[in-house]
Amino acid sequence: MMTALKKRAYALENKFAYDQTFMFKAEARRNALIGLWAASEMHRQDADAYAQEVAVAHVTSPDGAFERVRDDLTAAGLPVDEDELRNRMVALLRDVAREMYDGR
């Protein structure tokens, strides 16, 4: 009986670790995509570098990518609807997660 419980606990720990890693990777991809979108909106020439900066901003703070994009769009003089930006990020995360589950 104890062996079965240990196996179950081990499986749950592995699943938790996998899910956390999966979500981290999905959020990083989502943040890079929102960075590319924002760079396009701001007509930045360094879109790839900017997208990488946005992806890294999430590591320092859970809302880091959102705050970075919001602040940069505002600084560029572009109107920012925070709800619209958050909804765009949620939709991108959903799409990225689906692509990752499908192996793309």
N, CA, C and O atoms as CSV, one atom per row, in Angstrom:
chain,resi,resn,atom,element,x,y,z
A,1,MET,N,N,0.820,-1.200,0.000
A,1,MET,CA,C,0.000,0.000,0.000
A,1,MET,C,C,0.863,1.262,0.000
A,1,MET,O,O,0.583,2.212,-0.731
A,2,MET,N,N,1.898,1.267,0.811
A,2,MET,CA,C,2.745,2.444,0.896
A,2,MET,C,C,3.446,2.716,-0.430
A,2,MET,O,O,3.630,3.872,-0.811
A,3,THR,N,N,3.833,1.673,-1.124
A,3,THR,CA,C,4.491,1.841,-2.407
A,3,THR,C,C,3.565,2.535,-3.395
A,3,THR,O,O,4.004,3.408,-4.144
A,4,ALA,N,N,2.319,2.168,-3.408
A,4,ALA,CA,C,1.347,2.798,-4.305
A,4,ALA,C,C,1.184,4.276,-3.963
A,4,ALA,O,O,1.077,5.111,-4.860
A,5,LEU,N,N,1.164,4.599,-2.691
A,5,LEU,CA,C,1.045,6.000,-2.278
A,5,LEU,C,C,2.281,6.799,-2.673
A,5,LEU,O,O,2.171,7.948,-3.101
A,6,LYS,N,N,3.444,6.197,-2.531
A,6,LYS,CA,C,4.684,6.872,-2.921
A,6,LYS,C,C,4.717,7.108,-4.424
A,6,LYS,O,O,5.133,8.170,-4.887
A,7,LYS,N,N,4.277,6.110,-5.181
A,7,LYS,CA,C,4.229,6.266,-6.638
A,7,LYS,C,C,3.272,7.384,-7.027
A,7,LYS,O,O,3.566,8.180,-7.919
A,8,ARG,N,N,2.145,7.440,-6.366
A,8,ARG,CA,C,1.149,8.481,-6.645
A,8,ARG,C,C,1.708,9.858,-6.292
A,8,ARG,O,O,1.543,10.810,-7.055
A,9,ALA,N,N,2.359,9.963,-5.158
A,9,ALA,CA,C,2.955,11.238,-4.744
A,9,ALA,C,C,4.031,11.667,-5.735
A,9,ALA,O,O,4.111,12.840,-6.099
A,10,TYR,N,N,4.852,10.724,-6.168
A,10,TYR,CA,C,5.896,11.017,-7.140
A,10,TYR,C,C,5.288,11.494,-8.459
A,10,TYR,O,O,5.771,12.454,-9.058
A,11,ALA,N,N,4.246,10.832,-8.901
A,11,ALA,CA,C,3.568,11.218,-10.144
A,11,ALA,C,C,2.979,12.619,-10.031
A,11,ALA,O,O,3.070,13.410,-10.970
A,12,LEU,N,N,2.378,12.927,-8.895
A,12,LEU,CA,C,1.804,14.261,-8.700
A,12,LEU,C,C,2.883,15.335,-8.673
A,12,LEU,O,O,2.692,16.421,-9.220
A,13,GLU,N,N,4.012,15.040,-8.043
A,13,GLU,CA,C,5.120,15.996,-8.026
A,13,GLU,C,C,5.644,16.237,-9.435
A,13,GLU,O,O,5.917,17.376,-9.813
A,14,ASN,N,N,5.785,15.170,-10.207
A,14,ASN,CA,C,6.249,15.311,-11.588
A,14,ASN,C,C,5.268,16.110,-12.427
A,14,ASN,O,O,5.677,16.944,-13.235
A,15,LYS,N,N,3.985,15.866,-12.244
A,15,LYS,CA,C,2.958,16.604,-12.987
A,15,LYS,C,C,3.003,18.082,-12.628
A,15,LYS,O,O,2.912,18.943,-13.504
A,16,PHE,N,N,3.144,18.374,-11.341
A,16,PHE,CA,C,3.224,19.762,-10.898
A,16,PHE,C,C,4.436,20.453,-11.523
A,16,PHE,O,O,4.323,21.572,-12.023
A,17,ALA,N,N,5.588,19.796,-11.495
A,17,ALA,CA,C,6.805,20.370,-12.071
A,17,ALA,C,C,6.634,20.593,-13.572
A,17,ALA,O,O,7.032,21.634,-14.097
A,18,TYR,N,N,6.050,19.627,-14.256
A,18,TYR,CA,C,5.810,19.761,-15.691
A,18,TYR,C,C,4.888,20.941,-15.978
A,18,TYR,O,O,5.166,21.748,-16.865
A,19,ASP,N,N,3.797,21.043,-15.232
A,19,ASP,CA,C,2.834,22.129,-15.438
A,19,ASP,C,C,3.475,23.495,-15.202
A,19,ASP,O,O,3.218,24.440,-15.948
A,20,GLN,N,N,4.303,23.601,-14.172
A,20,GLN,CA,C,4.967,24.870,-13.880
A,20,GLN,C,C,5.937,25.249,-14.999
A,20,GLN,O,O,5.987,26.406,-15.416
A,21,THR,N,N,6.692,24.289,-15.475
A,21,THR,CA,C,7.626,24.536,-16.575
A,21,THR,C,C,6.877,24.909,-17.842
A,21,THR,O,O,7.265,25.835,-18.555
A,22,PHE,N,N,5.808,24.187,-18.117
A,22,PHE,CA,C,4.992,24.465,-19.300
A,22,PHE,C,C,4.452,25.891,-19.247
A,22,PHE,O,O,4.529,26.620,-20.237
A,23,MET,N,N,3.906,26.293,-18.100
A,23,MET,CA,C,3.325,27.624,-17.974
A,23,MET,C,C,4.397,28.703,-18.098
A,23,MET,O,O,4.155,29.739,-18.717
A,24,PHE,N,N,5.562,28.481,-17.527
A,24,PHE,CA,C,6.652,29.447,-17.639
A,24,PHE,C,C,7.027,29.655,-19.106
A,24,PHE,O,O,7.182,30.791,-19.556
A,25,LYS,N,N,7.172,28.564,-19.845
A,25,LYS,CA,C,7.527,28.655,-21.263
A,25,LYS,C,C,6.414,29.317,-22.070
A,25,LYS,O,O,6.686,30.132,-22.952
A,26,ALA,N,N,5.169,28.973,-21.774
A,26,ALA,CA,C,4.037,29.568,-22.492
A,26,ALA,C,C,3.964,31.069,-22.228
A,26,ALA,O,O,3.739,31.849,-23.153
A,27,GLU,N,N,4.151,31.476,-20.983
A,27,GLU,CA,C,4.109,32.904,-20.659
A,27,GLU,C,C,5.270,33.643,-21.310
A,27,GLU,O,O,5.099,34.778,-21.757
A,28,ALA,N,N,6.437,33.030,-21.375
A,28,ALA,CA,C,7.582,33.666,-22.034
A,28,ALA,C,C,7.294,33.875,-23.516
A,28,ALA,O,O,7.587,34.940,-24.061
A,29,ARG,N,N,6.721,32.862,-24.173
A,29,ARG,CA,C,6.367,33.008,-25.593
A,29,ARG,C,C,5.290,34.066,-25.782
A,29,ARG,O,O,5.361,34.877,-26.706
A,30,ARG,N,N,4.291,34.054,-24.900
A,30,ARG,CA,C,3.220,35.054,-24.969
A,30,ARG,C,C,3.790,36.462,-24.816
A,30,ARG,O,O,3.406,37.375,-25.546
A,31,ASN,N,N,4.697,36.631,-23.874
A,31,ASN,CA,C,5.273,37.945,-23.627
A,31,ASN,C,C,6.108,38.420,-24.807
A,31,ASN,O,O,6.098,39.607,-25.135
A,32,ALA,N,N,6.824,37.512,-25.441
A,32,ALA,CA,C,7.573,37.887,-26.634
A,32,ALA,C,C,6.617,38.313,-27.746
A,32,ALA,O,O,6.890,39.274,-28.464
A,33,LEU,N,N,5.504,37.605,-27.890
A,33,LEU,CA,C,4.527,37.966,-28.927
A,33,LEU,C,C,3.868,39.313,-28.647
A,33,LEU,O,O,3.659,40.105,-29.566
A,34,ILE,N,N,3.540,39.578,-27.378
A,34,ILE,CA,C,2.930,40.873,-27.062
A,34,ILE,C,C,3.970,41.972,-27.269
A,34,ILE,O,O,3.627,43.094,-27.641
A,35,GLY,N,N,5.234,41.647,-27.027
A,35,GLY,CA,C,6.307,42.602,-27.287
A,35,GLY,C,C,6.447,42.908,-28.768
A,35,GLY,O,O,6.658,44.060,-29.147
A,36,LEU,N,N,6.332,41.887,-29.610
A,36,LEU,CA,C,6.383,42.111,-31.060
A,36,LEU,C,C,5.210,42.965,-31.517
A,36,LEU,O,O,5.368,43.855,-32.352
A,37,TRP,N,N,4.033,42.689,-30.966
A,37,TRP,CA,C,2.851,43.487,-31.312
A,37,TRP,C,C,3.058,44.942,-30.904
A,37,TRP,O,O,2.804,45.854,-31.691
A,38,ALA,N,N,3.522,45.159,-29.663
A,38,ALA,CA,C,3.725,46.525,-29.170
A,38,ALA,C,C,4.793,47.240,-29.989
A,38,ALA,O,O,4.647,48.423,-30.297
A,39,ALA,N,N,5.855,46.543,-30.343
A,39,ALA,CA,C,6.911,47.144,-31.161
A,39,ALA,C,C,6.349,47.592,-32.504
A,39,ALA,O,O,6.712,48.652,-33.014
A,40,SER,N,N,5.471,46.786,-33.067
A,40,SER,CA,C,4.824,47.149,-34.329
A,40,SER,C,C,3.959,48.391,-34.160
A,40,SER,O,O,3.975,49.287,-35.004
A,41,GLU,N,N,3.201,48.440,-33.063
A,41,GLU,CA,C,2.348,49.602,-32.797
A,41,GLU,C,C,3.172,50.875,-32.639
A,41,GLU,O,O,2.739,51.956,-33.039
A,42,MET,N,N,4.364,50.743,-32.053
A,42,MET,CA,C,5.225,51.904,-31.810
A,42,MET,C,C,6.179,52.162,-32.974
A,42,MET,O,O,6.979,53.096,-32.929
A,43,HIS,N,N,6.095,51.338,-34.012
A,43,HIS,CA,C,6.961,51.451,-35.193
A,43,HIS,C,C,8.438,51.381,-34.818
A,43,HIS,O,O,9.256,52.144,-35.332
A,44,ARG,N,N,8.769,50.460,-33.918
A,44,ARG,CA,C,10.158,50.281,-33.492
A,44,ARG,C,C,10.900,49.434,-34.514
A,44,ARG,O,O,10.354,48.472,-35.055
A,45,GLN,N,N,12.137,49.798,-34.771
A,45,GLN,CA,C,12.977,49.048,-35.702
A,45,GLN,C,C,13.598,47.814,-35.043
A,45,GLN,O,O,13.985,46.866,-35.726
A,46,ASP,N,N,13.688,47.836,-33.719
A,46,ASP,CA,C,14.327,46.752,-32.971
A,46,ASP,C,C,13.289,45.822,-32.345
A,46,ASP,O,O,13.367,45.509,-31.157
A,47,ALA,N,N,12.336,45.389,-33.134
A,47,ALA,CA,C,11.198,44.618,-32.618
A,47,ALA,C,C,11.632,43.353,-31.882
A,47,ALA,O,O,11.108,43.061,-30.807
A,48,ASP,N,N,12.572,42.603,-32.437
A,48,ASP,CA,C,12.994,41.356,-31.791
A,48,ASP,C,C,13.667,41.617,-30.446
A,48,ASP,O,O,13.405,40.915,-29.470
A,49,ALA,N,N,14.527,42.616,-30.397
A,49,ALA,CA,C,15.202,42.955,-29.137
A,49,ALA,C,C,14.192,43.448,-28.108
A,49,ALA,O,O,14.272,43.099,-26.931
A,50,TYR,N,N,13.245,44.259,-28.560
A,50,TYR,CA,C,12.221,44.759,-27.644
A,50,TYR,C,C,11.367,43.604,-27.108
A,50,TYR,O,O,11.062,43.559,-25.916
A,51,ALA,N,N,10.986,42.682,-27.978
A,51,ALA,CA,C,10.181,41.530,-27.559
A,51,ALA,C,C,10.927,40.716,-26.500
A,51,ALA,O,O,10.321,40.227,-25.547
A,52,GLN,N,N,12.226,40.575,-26.669
A,52,GLN,CA,C,13.031,39.843,-25.685
A,52,GLN,C,C,13.046,40.584,-24.351
A,52,GLN,O,O,12.971,39.956,-23.295
A,53,GLU,N,N,13.143,41.912,-24.389
A,53,GLU,CA,C,13.115,42.714,-23.163
A,53,GLU,C,C,11.779,42.549,-22.438
A,53,GLU,O,O,11.741,42.448,-21.211
A,54,VAL,N,N,10.701,42.523,-23.189
A,54,VAL,CA,C,9.371,42.347,-22.586
A,54,VAL,C,C,9.270,40.964,-21.953
A,54,VAL,O,O,8.729,40.823,-20.856
A,55,ALA,N,N,9.782,39.950,-22.630
A,55,ALA,CA,C,9.734,38.591,-22.089
A,55,ALA,C,C,10.516,38.500,-20.781
A,55,ALA,O,O,10.086,37.815,-19.853
A,56,VAL,N,N,11.645,39.174,-20.699
A,56,VAL,CA,C,12.466,39.156,-19.486
A,56,VAL,C,C,11.801,39.956,-18.367
A,56,VAL,O,O,11.982,39.633,-17.193
A,57,ALA,N,N,11.043,40.983,-18.706
A,57,ALA,CA,C,10.384,41.821,-17.696
A,57,ALA,C,C,9.437,41.005,-16.828
A,57,ALA,O,O,9.210,41.346,-15.667
A,58,HIS,N,N,8.889,39.940,-17.376
A,58,HIS,CA,C,7.957,39.090,-16.624
A,58,HIS,C,C,8.662,38.338,-15.499
A,58,HIS,O,O,8.038,37.995,-14.495
A,59,VAL,N,N,9.948,38.085,-15.663
A,59,VAL,CA,C,10.697,37.334,-14.658
A,59,VAL,C,C,10.849,38.148,-13.378
A,59,VAL,O,O,10.846,37.586,-12.283
A,60,THR,N,N,10.980,39.457,-13.505
A,60,THR,CA,C,11.185,40.309,-12.331
A,60,THR,C,C,9.904,40.586,-11.567
A,60,THR,O,O,9.944,40.878,-10.372
A,61,SER,N,N,8.762,40.497,-12.248
A,61,SER,CA,C,7.476,40.782,-11.618
A,61,SER,C,C,6.384,40.041,-12.385
A,61,SER,O,O,6.444,39.970,-13.612
A,62,PRO,N,N,5.385,39.486,-11.688
A,62,PRO,CA,C,4.315,38.769,-12.392
A,62,PRO,C,C,3.608,39.619,-13.453
A,62,PRO,O,O,3.175,39.096,-14.480
A,63,ASP,N,N,3.493,40.913,-13.208
A,63,ASP,CA,C,2.865,41.816,-14.174
A,63,ASP,C,C,3.895,42.622,-14.955
A,63,ASP,O,O,3.555,43.624,-15.584
A,64,GLY,N,N,5.145,42.192,-14.917
A,64,GLY,CA,C,6.223,42.946,-15.539
A,64,GLY,C,C,6.034,43.196,-17.022
A,64,GLY,O,O,6.256,44.311,-17.493
A,65,ALA,N,N,5.626,42.174,-17.769
A,65,ALA,CA,C,5.442,42.333,-19.211
A,65,ALA,C,C,4.300,43.297,-19.492
A,65,ALA,O,O,4.418,44.176,-20.346
A,66,PHE,N,N,3.200,43.131,-18.777
A,66,PHE,CA,C,2.055,44.028,-18.949
A,66,PHE,C,C,2.459,45.474,-18.658
A,66,PHE,O,O,2.173,46.378,-19.444
A,67,GLU,N,N,3.121,45.681,-17.529
A,67,GLU,CA,C,3.514,47.034,-17.132
A,67,GLU,C,C,4.489,47.647,-18.123
A,67,GLU,O,O,4.388,48.830,-18.446
A,68,ARG,N,N,5.430,46.852,-18.605
A,68,ARG,CA,C,6.416,47.355,-19.563
A,68,ARG,C,C,5.737,47.802,-20.848
A,68,ARG,O,O,6.000,48.897,-21.345
A,69,VAL,N,N,4.866,46.960,-21.387
A,69,VAL,CA,C,4.180,47.299,-22.638
A,69,VAL,C,C,3.268,48.504,-22.431
A,69,VAL,O,O,3.267,49.429,-23.243
A,70,ARG,N,N,2.497,48.496,-21.354
A,70,ARG,CA,C,1.598,49.623,-21.064
A,70,ARG,C,C,2.379,50.925,-20.951
A,70,ARG,O,O,2.005,51.929,-21.557
A,71,ASP,N,N,3.455,50.912,-20.184
A,71,ASP,CA,C,4.247,52.122,-19.979
A,71,ASP,C,C,4.912,52.591,-21.263
A,71,ASP,O,O,4.960,53.791,-21.533
A,72,ASP,N,N,5.426,51.658,-22.060
A,72,ASP,CA,C,6.090,52.033,-23.305
A,72,ASP,C,C,5.104,52.573,-24.333
A,72,ASP,O,O,5.412,53.529,-25.044
A,73,LEU,N,N,3.924,51.971,-24.417
A,73,LEU,CA,C,2.905,52.488,-25.337
A,73,LEU,C,C,2.472,53.888,-24.914
A,73,LEU,O,O,2.300,54.770,-25.755
A,74,THR,N,N,2.298,54.086,-23.617
A,74,THR,CA,C,1.917,55.402,-23.096
A,74,THR,C,C,3.009,56.421,-23.390
A,74,THR,O,O,2.715,57.535,-23.822
A,75,ALA,N,N,4.268,56.051,-23.160
A,75,ALA,CA,C,5.393,56.953,-23.419
A,75,ALA,C,C,5.497,57.307,-24.900
A,75,ALA,O,O,5.967,58.387,-25.255
A,76,ALA,N,N,5.055,56.392,-25.761
A,76,ALA,CA,C,5.077,56.641,-27.206
A,76,ALA,C,C,3.886,57.478,-27.654
A,76,ALA,O,O,3.749,57.788,-28.837
A,77,GLY,N,N,3.019,57.848,-26.700
A,77,GLY,CA,C,1.863,58.680,-27.030
A,77,GLY,C,C,0.691,57.912,-27.605
A,77,GLY,O,O,-0.203,58.501,-28.213
A,78,LEU,N,N,0.689,56.604,-27.419
A,78,LEU,CA,C,-0.406,55.789,-27.935
A,78,LEU,C,C,-1.416,55.527,-26.826
A,78,LEU,O,O,-1.030,55.314,-25.677
A,79,PRO,N,N,-2.699,55.539,-27.155
A,79,PRO,CA,C,-3.713,55.270,-26.131
A,79,PRO,C,C,-3.648,53.802,-25.702
A,79,PRO,O,O,-3.474,52.905,-26.527
A,80,VAL,N,N,-3.792,53.581,-24.405
A,80,VAL,CA,C,-3.726,52.220,-23.871
A,80,VAL,C,C,-4.988,51.942,-23.072
A,80,VAL,O,O,-5.262,52.610,-22.076
A,81,ASP,N,N,-5.751,50.958,-23.511
A,81,ASP,CA,C,-6.888,50.461,-22.747
A,81,ASP,C,C,-6.374,49.225,-22.008
A,81,ASP,O,O,-6.124,48.188,-22.622
A,82,GLU,N,N,-6.216,49.341,-20.686
A,82,GLU,CA,C,-5.612,48.259,-19.911
A,82,GLU,C,C,-6.388,46.951,-20.034
A,82,GLU,O,O,-5.788,45.880,-20.110
A,83,ASP,N,N,-7.705,47.030,-20.055
A,83,ASP,CA,C,-8.508,45.810,-20.196
A,83,ASP,C,C,-8.263,45.154,-21.548
A,83,ASP,O,O,-8.153,43.931,-21.645
A,84,GLU,N,N,-8.179,45.972,-22.586
A,84,GLU,CA,C,-7.930,45.436,-23.923
A,84,GLU,C,C,-6.547,44.780,-23.990
A,84,GLU,O,O,-6.384,43.717,-24.588
A,85,LEU,N,N,-5.562,45.422,-23.374
A,85,LEU,CA,C,-4.213,44.862,-23.359
A,85,LEU,C,C,-4.190,43.537,-22.596
A,85,LEU,O,O,-3.589,42.566,-23.057
A,86,ARG,N,N,-4.832,43.495,-21.448
A,86,ARG,CA,C,-4.886,42.242,-20.671
A,86,ARG,C,C,-5.623,41.147,-21.448
A,86,ARG,O,O,-5.194,39.993,-21.453
A,87,ASN,N,N,-6.725,41.505,-22.101
A,87,ASN,CA,C,-7.470,40.522,-22.899
A,87,ASN,C,C,-6.625,39.993,-24.050
A,87,ASN,O,O,-6.676,38.804,-24.367
A,88,ARG,N,N,-5.851,40.869,-24.673
A,88,ARG,CA,C,-4.962,40.449,-25.760
A,88,ARG,C,C,-3.923,39.457,-25.228
A,88,ARG,O,O,-3.606,38.459,-25.876
A,89,MET,N,N,-3.404,39.752,-24.039
A,89,MET,CA,C,-2.406,38.864,-23.442
A,89,MET,C,C,-3.007,37.512,-23.061
A,89,MET,O,O,-2.358,36.479,-23.224
A,90,VAL,N,N,-4.231,37.511,-22.559
A,90,VAL,CA,C,-4.913,36.251,-22.217
A,90,VAL,C,C,-5.147,35.426,-23.480
A,90,VAL,O,O,-4.916,34.217,-23.490
A,91,ALA,N,N,-5.605,36.081,-24.541
A,91,ALA,CA,C,-5.862,35.374,-25.800
A,91,ALA,C,C,-4.566,34.796,-26.367
A,91,ALA,O,O,-4.551,33.667,-26.858
A,92,LEU,N,N,-3.478,35.568,-26.301
A,92,LEU,CA,C,-2.195,35.066,-26.788
A,92,LEU,C,C,-1.719,33.872,-25.968
A,92,LEU,O,O,-1.198,32.906,-26.524
A,93,LEU,N,N,-1.896,33.933,-24.656
A,93,LEU,CA,C,-1.483,32.816,-23.805
A,93,LEU,C,C,-2.279,31.560,-24.147
A,93,LEU,O,O,-1.722,30.464,-24.206
A,94,ARG,N,N,-3.559,31.719,-24.370
A,94,ARG,CA,C,-4.402,30.582,-24.753
A,94,ARG,C,C,-3.909,29.982,-26.073
A,94,ARG,O,O,-3.788,28.764,-26.201
A,95,ASP,N,N,-3.626,30.844,-27.049
A,95,ASP,CA,C,-3.175,30.365,-28.353
A,95,ASP,C,C,-1.810,29.680,-28.260
A,95,ASP,O,O,-1.591,28.627,-28.860
A,96,VAL,N,N,-0.903,30.287,-27.505
A,96,VAL,CA,C,0.431,29.710,-27.344
A,96,VAL,C,C,0.346,28.355,-26.646
A,96,VAL,O,O,1.001,27.400,-27.065
A,97,ALA,N,N,-0.453,28.265,-25.590
A,97,ALA,CA,C,-0.597,26.995,-24.869
A,97,ALA,C,C,-1.160,25.918,-25.787
A,97,ALA,O,O,-0.712,24.772,-25.755
A,98,ARG,N,N,-2.132,26.283,-26.596
A,98,ARG,CA,C,-2.712,25.318,-27.534
A,98,ARG,C,C,-1.646,24.845,-28.521
A,98,ARG,O,O,-1.547,23.651,-28.802
A,99,GLU,N,N,-0.850,25.778,-29.047
A,99,GLU,CA,C,0.210,25.408,-29.978
A,99,GLU,C,C,1.234,24.487,-29.316
A,99,GLU,O,O,1.701,23.524,-29.924
A,100,MET,N,N,1.575,24.793,-28.069
A,100,MET,CA,C,2.550,23.959,-27.365
A,100,MET,C,C,1.996,22.566,-27.105
A,100,MET,O,O,2.721,21.581,-27.243
A,101,TYR,N,N,0.727,22.468,-26.732
A,101,TYR,CA,C,0.109,21.155,-26.528
A,101,TYR,C,C,0.086,20.365,-27.830
A,101,TYR,O,O,0.232,19.142,-27.830
A,102,ASP,N,N,-0.098,21.076,-28.936
A,102,ASP,CA,C,-0.128,20.419,-30.241
A,102,ASP,C,C,1.274,20.110,-30.766
A,102,ASP,O,O,1.425,19.497,-31.822
A,103,GLY,N,N,2.296,20.536,-30.025
A,103,GLY,CA,C,3.668,20.241,-30.412
A,103,GLY,C,C,4.278,21.204,-31.398
A,103,GLY,O,O,5.257,20.873,-32.067
A,104,ARG,N,N,3.713,22.399,-31.499
A,104,ARG,CA,C,4.278,23.389,-32.426
A,104,ARG,C,C,5.150,24.367,-31.712
A,104,ARG,O,O,5.707,25.269,-32.338
